[in-house]
Amino acid sequence: MSYSTADLSRTVTLDDVRGAQKMLSGVARTTAMEGSRHLSQLVGAPVLFKCENLQRTGSFKLRGAYARIAGLLPEERAAGVVAASAGNHAQGVALASALLGVTSTVFMPRGAPLPKISATQDYGAEVRLHGQVVDETLAAAQEHARQTGAVFIHPFDHPDVIAGQGTVGLEILEQCPEVRTIVVGVGGGGLAAGIAVAVKALRPEVRIVGVQAEGAAAYPPSLAAGRPVSLAHPATMADGIRVGRPGDVPFGIVGDLVDEVRTVTEDQLSAALLLCLERAKLVVEPAGASPVAALLAEPGAFEGPVVAVLSGGNVDPVLMQGVLRHGMAAQGRYLAVRLRLTDRPGALATLLGVLSGADANVLDVSHVRTDPRLGLTEAEVELHLETKGPEHCVEVGRALRDAGYTVMR
């Protein structure tokens, strides 16, 4: 499995994936398969998580990066490698290079989360911050490759990378031989393509479903057009699958072997991340939670046993905070209300007493007295509340109205 740098036309075979599996022995972990009782009840069949969020570097990316770099010719290794990434691919390339004794340079956007920058450096790469978006970072990395002779390691558009990612599929068949459906997030398509190559060669009846974020779904229009189509402005919180154009190599494989590509909304991604954290006790980034989002959106569409690939767990803590609150709101467990009350001593305490009686948890209170819209004796209060769900939201609103408050949402 040693393709030249320019050879992107060769197809990926089961033998390639098996070769990558041997190469990765002792390097990549055989990640755990964990059952989800909640989703199993919802789907009506066993649902299991393939926990690539627990892989070394926190995602599946190590597999493809190591397979790609290990397949380089000696003179290519000597020249070093370069990559562009906002996170997971950066860390995969950094660790793979260190393990193989290859010098690595990784370009990252200036706005990349500090934990991801620090982790990439800790794995041994030289990190260079360039540009505000990944496209600018990618151009800088490719220019570096032209100037220095370093080999550019693409995150998904190379046969070696796809073969490495396909080892996830071999592990799924070994760990859950009775699997009927595999659900996997799709960005550029390397992971889905690799899994499809491995699984369809051994178990062609297994259904493979790809999942994209609604705001960055380049595959549906591309598959309809029969060629990769670029999105002008892909937008989603799931940066791991925020890719504006399918890779040329994975596109052909996905078109031939992946049975369906679905899309999920930002609300569904938030709810999925929250479920993974609360019910499975697993920290998963939004891209990694995309298969769970698809299961939550239409549980009856998947024949079980179902394996959902949790592709990564490298989530920025700041993003996690916002996503969790968004997920709670999407589930009706977070309520924002605004109301006016008479500005007198004890008025706010009385209001909080009403909320306590309704068993609502107050997260935040904003108390305004000086707005020109208010009367001389009025104050406006905005409250952010944690509730138990949509029915409880209705009960809280009723309790406020029964106490004489006019709620303005």
Stockholm file with secondary structure:
# STOCKHOLM 1.0

chainA/1-409         MSYSTADLSRTVTLDDVRGAQKMLSGVARTTAMEGSRHLSQLVGAPVLFKCENLQRTGSFKLRGAYARIAGLLPEERAAGVVAASAGNHAQGVALASALLGVTSTVFMPRGAPLPKISATQDYGAEVRLHGQVVDETLAAAQEHARQTGAVFIHPFDHPDVIAGQGTVGLEILEQCPEVRTIVVGVGGGGLAAGIAVAVKALRPEVRIVGVQAEGAAAYPPSLAAGRPVSLAHPATMADGIRVGRPGDVPFGIVGDLVDEVRTVTEDQLSAALLLCLERAKLVVEPAGASPVAALLAEPGAFEGPVVAVLSGGNVDPVLMQGVLRHGMAAQGRYLAVRLRLTDRPGALATLLGVLSGADANVLDVSHVRTDPRLGLTEAEVELHLETKGPEHCVEVGRALRDAGYTVMR
#=GR chainA/1-409 SS CCCCTTCCCSCCCHHHHHHHHHHHTTTSCCCCEEECHHHHHHHTSCEEEEEGGGSGGGBTHHHHHHHHHHTSCHHHHHHCEEEECSSHHHHHHHHHHHHHTCCEEEEECTTSCHHHHHHHHHTTCEEEECCSSHHHHHHHHHHHHHHHCCEECCSSSSHHHHHHHTHHHHHHHHHCTTCCEEEEECSSSHHHHHHHHHHHHHCTTSEEEEEEEGGGCCHHHHHHHTSCCCCSSCCCSCGGGCCSSCCHHHHHHHHHHCCEEEEECHHHHHHHHHHHHHTSCCCCCTTTTHHHHHHHHCGGGCCSSEEEEECBCCCCHHHHHHHHHHHHHHTTCEEEEEEEEECSTTHHHHHHHHHHHTTCEEEEEEEECCCTTSCTTEEEEEEEEECSSHHHHHHHHHHHHHTTCCEEC
#=GC SS_cons         CCCCTTCCCSCCCHHHHHHHHHHHTTTSCCCCEEECHHHHHHHTSCEEEEEGGGSGGGBTHHHHHHHHHHTSCHHHHHHCEEEECSSHHHHHHHHHHHHHTCCEEEEECTTSCHHHHHHHHHTTCEEEECCSSHHHHHHHHHHHHHHHCCEECCSSSSHHHHHHHTHHHHHHHHHCTTCCEEEEECSSSHHHHHHHHHHHHHCTTSEEEEEEEGGGCCHHHHHHHTSCCCCSSCCCSCGGGCCSSCCHHHHHHHHHHCCEEEEECHHHHHHHHHHHHHTSCCCCCTTTTHHHHHHHHCGGGCCSSEEEEECBCCCCHHHHHHHHHHHHHHTTCEEEEEEEEECSTTHHHHHHHHHHHTTCEEEEEEEECCCTTSCTTEEEEEEEEECSSHHHHHHHHHHHHHTTCCEEC
//
